[in-house]
């Protein structure tokens, strides 16, 4: 990526007396930025390792790892569901198979600590890339502060799921395409290989098409039709984007599967991360959003209409789906950083480069190789210590470990009716589910809605019908499940087990 200092470098004739000084300043700035980026990565990594259990709070952590383990063991990718008894045999693809295999590789090597390691490694790569690109336009201290704020608000998606592997790719993809448009250059075609990798890691690769379209639109707005050859290269790049994403085991099915969530999927309304942004529940995000809007109004920053369109698009996703807040938080700063630096030189890397380096900065620039080496060794040492001594495991609240131990000890068998949040742990332990987190492709056509309605005042007959239809022999529920009173009323059903995380009912008939 051509950073702002590189653009500045091109404007200075090399026969001017100041050229040597300018080259030295740029080299010093790169060295200092490298140390700054690595330092922030180490800080973020240590914090994540200290609070590693927070990366395993999602019930989907279980089944994501299990799918990867099964792919690893069988060397076959699934095309039908084999994990539930309600939709067994229905079409289902592991569209994020490579991300699941990476999680499984960590598990095979070091158990759940290994899952944390690969997750933290992906976050570390994203943190480095984000800090590097922002510090190319904004002075390092401001870039660090901005990345720390972004990290705080994006941490909701820091989880051991395939999504995490898409974040560094997304940052790199956005930064390089918008920089190419800004420099009036063709898009880097090697990025298409990165997009193909993205398509095998996580379903968000379709956002890559949209990001490329906005970058291409920005290029067109800058050159109009004055450079038809370059314009043709951008068009070719855009046409190749969907083609290279079909370099995966499922071909076009992987693309089609990513659109099922936004095309009337009934599960969306019942899953919190897919709900619209709620300012009453997420006060901090509301404060951030209002602060950014106020800053744009007060500073009167001039934003290109193409950037404004991208801002509005990602803001729409922010408001429409809580899950996608990270897109706005990560990508908008990357797109706007160069223009902010140009209009407000006091915060720019260019101005910082022209300042006299203090003693610490000179020392960092002089010994950057040694310092960087120490930081990298420190990173690996922190991870090695974690892998050696950590006993981290998924949340007890989602694992139902006591209940499953009881079920095994008492030989409970047959079809289970489980709470949604226990679907992942059941899959991991080889028990076919009633429902689980794969609602992007399964448990639709009224099934999800009916499952939710079971917990309403009129849900008793719906629950009774489902028990009969699916030959349910036992139920694994959360203690606050609203269906529990109905099980207490059903003839032949009794409570067999209860702890603070799970309740088991069995059918004695």
Residue pairs with C-beta under 8 A, 6 or more apart in sequence:
1 133
1 136
1 175
1 176
1 179
2 179
2 180
2 183
2 185
3 133
3 136
3 137
3 179
3 349
4 136
4 137
4 338
4 341
4 348
4 349
4 350
5 26
5 29
5 30
5 136
5 349
5 350
5 353
6 26
7 183
8 22
8 350
9 22
9 23
9 26
12 18
12 19
12 22
13 19
25 353
25 354
26 353
27 365
28 353
28 357
28 361
28 362
28 365
29 349
29 352
29 353
31 364
31 365
31 368
32 140
32 361
32 364
32 365
32 368
33 132
33 135
33 136
33 140
34 132
34 368
34 372
35 364
35 368
35 371
35 372
35 375
36 131
36 135
36 140
36 143
36 144
37 127
37 128
37 131
37 132
37 135
38 128
38 372
38 375
38 376
38 379
39 375
40 127
40 128
40 131
40 144
40 147
40 148
41 124
41 127
41 128
41 131
41 375
41 379
42 375
42 378
42 379
42 382
44 123
44 124
44 127
44 151
45 120
45 123
45 124
45 379
45 382
45 383
46 382
48 55
48 116
48 120
48 123
48 158
49 116
49 120
49 382
49 383
49 386
49 390
52 113
52 116
52 120
52 386
52 390
52 392
53 392
53 393
53 395
54 158
55 116
55 119
55 120
55 158
55 159
55 160
56 112
56 115
56 116
56 159
56 160
56 392
56 393
56 394
56 395
57 159
57 394
57 395
57 398
58 159
58 160
58 161
58 398
58 424
59 398
59 420
59 421
59 422
59 423
59 424
59 425
59 436
59 437
60 161
60 424
60 437
61 115
61 159
61 160
61 161
61 394
61 398
61 424
62 394
62 398
62 399
62 424
62 425
62 427
62 428
63 83
63 423
63 424
63 427
63 428
63 436
63 437
63 438
64 96
64 99
64 100
64 103
64 160
64 161
64 162
64 424
65 100
65 103
65 104
65 107
65 115
65 160
65 428
66 83
66 424
66 427
66 428
67 78
67 94
67 97
67 100
67 104
67 427
68 97
68 99
68 100
68 101
68 102
68 103
68 104
68 105
68 107
69 104
69 107
69 108
70 78
71 77
71 78
71 94
71 97
71 100
71 101
71 104
72 101
72 104
72 105
72 108
77 93
77 94
77 97
77 249
77 250
78 92
78 93
78 94
79 91
79 92
79 93
80 88
80 89
80 90
80 91
80 92
81 87
81 88
81 89
81 90
81 91
81 92
81 438
81 442
82 88
83 427
83 432
83 433
83 436
83 438
84 432
84 433
84 434
84 435
84 436
84 442
84 443
85 415
85 416
85 432
85 433
85 434
85 470
86 433
86 434
86 435
86 443
86 447
86 470
87 442
87 443
87 447
88 432
90 442
91 441
92 438
92 441
92 442
93 250
93 253
93 254
93 257
93 441
94 100
95 203
95 250
95 253
95 254
95 257
95 258
96 162
96 200
96 201
96 202
96 203
97 200
97 248
97 249
98 162
98 165
98 197
98 200
98 201
99 161
99 162
99 163
99 164
99 165
99 166
99 200
99 201
99 202
100 162
102 118
102 162
102 165
102 201
103 115
103 118
103 119
103 160
103 161
103 162
105 114
105 118
106 114
106 115
106 116
106 117
106 118
106 119
107 114
107 115
108 114
110 117
110 387
112 392
112 393
112 394
113 386
113 387
113 390
113 391
113 392
114 387
115 160
116 160
116 386
116 390
116 392
117 383
117 386
117 387
119 158
119 159
119 160
119 164
120 383
121 383
122 164
122 165
122 167
122 168
123 158
123 164
123 167
124 379
125 168
126 167
126 168
126 171
127 147
127 151
128 168
129 168
129 171
129 172
129 175
130 147
130 150
130 171
130 330
130 334
131 143
131 144
131 147
133 171
133 175
133 334
133 337
134 143
134 146
134 147
134 333
134 334
134 337
135 143
135 144
135 349
136 337
136 349
137 337
137 338
137 340
137 341
137 348
137 349
138 146
138 337
138 340
138 341
138 347
138 348
138 349
139 347
139 348
139 349
139 351
139 352
140 349
140 352
142 347
146 333
149 288
150 329
150 330
150 333
153 284
153 285
153 288
153 325
153 326
153 329
154 325
154 326
154 329
154 330
156 325
156 326
157 163
157 164
157 167
157 323
157 326
158 164
162 201
162 202
163 202
163 204
165 201
165 202
166 198
166 201
166 202
166 204
166 205
167 326
167 330
169 194
169 197
169 198
169 201
170 198
170 204
170 207
170 208
170 211
170 327
170 330
170 331
171 330
171 331
171 334
172 191
172 194
173 191
173 194
173 195
173 198
173 208
173 211
173 212
174 211
174 215
174 330
174 331
174 334
174 335
175 334
176 187
176 188
176 191
177 187
177 188
177 191
177 211
177 212
177 215
178 214
178 215
178 218
178 334
178 335
179 338
180 186
180 187
180 188
180 215
180 219
181 215
181 216
181 218
181 219
181 222
182 218
182 222
182 338
184 219
184 222
184 223
184 227
184 230
185 230
186 230
186 233
186 234
186 237
187 212
187 215
187 216
187 233
187 234
187 237
189 237
189 240
192 237
192 240
192 241
192 244
193 244
195 205
195 208
195 241
195 244
195 245
196 244
196 245
196 247
196 248
198 204
198 205
198 208
198 245
199 205
199 244
199 245
199 246
199 247
199 248
199 254
200 248
203 254
203 257
203 258
203 440
204 258
205 245
205 258
206 245
206 255
206 258
206 259
207 327
208 241
208 245
209 238
209 241
209 242
210 313
211 331
212 237
212 238
212 241
213 238
214 306
214 309
214 310
214 313
216 234
216 235
216 237
216 238
217 306
217 309
218 304
218 306
218 307
219 230
219 231
219 234
220 231
220 234
221 304
221 305
221 306
223 230
223 231
225 231
242 255
245 254
245 255
246 252
246 254
246 255
248 254
250 257
257 440
257 441
260 440
260 441
261 268
261 274
261 440
262 268
265 439
265 440
265 444
266 444
266 446
266 448
266 449
267 274
267 439
267 440
267 443
267 444
267 448
268 274
268 275
269 275
270 448
270 449
270 452
271 439
272 322
273 321
273 322
273 323
274 321
274 322
274 323
275 321
275 322
276 319
276 320
276 321
276 322
277 285
277 318
277 319
277 320
277 322
277 325
278 322
279 285
279 286
282 322
285 325
289 318
296 303
299 344
301 339
301 340
301 343
301 344
302 339
302 343
303 311
303 336
303 339
304 339
307 335
307 336
307 339
310 331
310 332
310 335
311 332
311 335
311 336
314 324
314 327
314 328
314 331
314 332
315 328
317 324
317 325
317 327
317 328
318 324
318 325
318 327
318 328
340 347
341 347
341 348
341 349
341 350
342 348
345 351
357 365
364 371
393 399
394 425
396 501
397 421
397 501
398 421
398 422
398 424
398 425
399 425
399 501
400 422
400 425
400 476
400 501
400 502
401 425
402 497
402 499
402 501
402 502
403 476
403 497
403 499
403 501
403 502
403 503
403 504
404 425
404 426
404 429
404 431
404 476
406 412
406 496
406 497
406 504
407 474
407 476
407 497
407 504
410 496
412 473
412 474
412 496
412 504
412 506
413 473
414 471
414 472
414 473
414 474
415 432
415 434
415 470
415 471
415 472
415 473
416 426
416 431
416 432
416 433
416 434
416 472
416 473
416 474
416 475
416 476
417 434
417 466
417 467
417 470
417 472
417 474
417 475
417 476
417 477
418 426
418 433
418 434
418 435
418 436
418 475
418 476
418 477
419 476
419 477
419 478
419 481
420 435
420 436
420 437
420 451
421 478
422 476
422 478
422 502
423 433
423 434
423 435
423 436
423 437
423 438
424 436
424 437
426 432
426 433
426 436
426 476
427 433
427 436
434 451
434 470
434 472
435 443
435 447
435 448
435 451
436 443
439 448
443 451
450 462
450 466
451 466
453 459
453 462
454 462
454 463
454 466
454 482
454 483
454 486
455 481
455 482
455 483
456 482
459 482
459 483
459 486
460 486
460 489
463 483
463 486
464 486
464 490
466 472
467 490
467 507
472 507
473 506
473 507
474 496
474 504
474 505
474 506
474 507
475 483
475 487
475 493
475 504
475 505
475 506
476 502
476 503
476 504
477 483
477 484
477 487
477 502
477 503
477 504
477 505
478 501
478 502
478 503
479 498
479 500
479 501
479 502
479 503
481 503
484 503
484 505
487 493
487 495
487 505
488 495
491 509
492 507
492 508
492 509
493 505
493 506
493 507
493 508
494 505
494 506
494 508
495 503
495 504
495 505
496 504
496 505
496 506
497 503
497 504
498 504
